[in-house]
């Protein structure tokens, strides 16, 4: 079994998304001089900390 390079108590996840969205995340992360992974963690943590519910609906 491989060890997680971040350390104990962490989990690696992967997601598939439209290329346009992935490019936008890359652009925003690059503008802050951070990795896309770090950018995603920052915006997800901000959303979780806000306590707001995410309303999903079929399109």
N, C-alpha and C positions, 0 to 999 in steps of 0.2 A: 504494500500500500504506500502510495506517495504521501509525503508530508506536505502540509499547507505552508507555503513560504511566509505567510503573514503571521502564523502562530496558532496556538491552541485557541479554541473558542471562536474560530472563524469558519466560514463556508464560502466556497467559490460558486458563483452562479453564472450562467450564460443565457443571453436572450437573443432572439432573432427579431429584427425590425426592418422596416422599409429603409432602403439605402438613403433616401432623402433625410430621414430623421437621424440616422447614424452620422451623416455628414454634418448636420446641424450641431449635434452633440460634440463632434470632433472640432468644429470651428469654434464653438464656445469655450471648450476646454483649452484649446490652443491659445485663445486670447487671454486666458488666465494663467498660461504657462504651467498647466497641470495635465495629468493624464485624463483620458475619457473616463476611466474607472473612478478616479478620485472625484471628477466632476459629478458623475452620476451619484456617488455616495453622498456628496454634499447636498445636491438638490433633493434626493430622497430623504435624507435626515432632516432637512428643513421642513419638508412636507409632513413627515411623521411628528416632528416636534410641534407643528402647528395644531395638531389634533383634528384637522379638517377631514371630513369623510370624502371619499372619492366616489362620485356617482357615475356608474357605468350604464350605458344603454346601447342596445344594438343599433347599428346604422343601416 
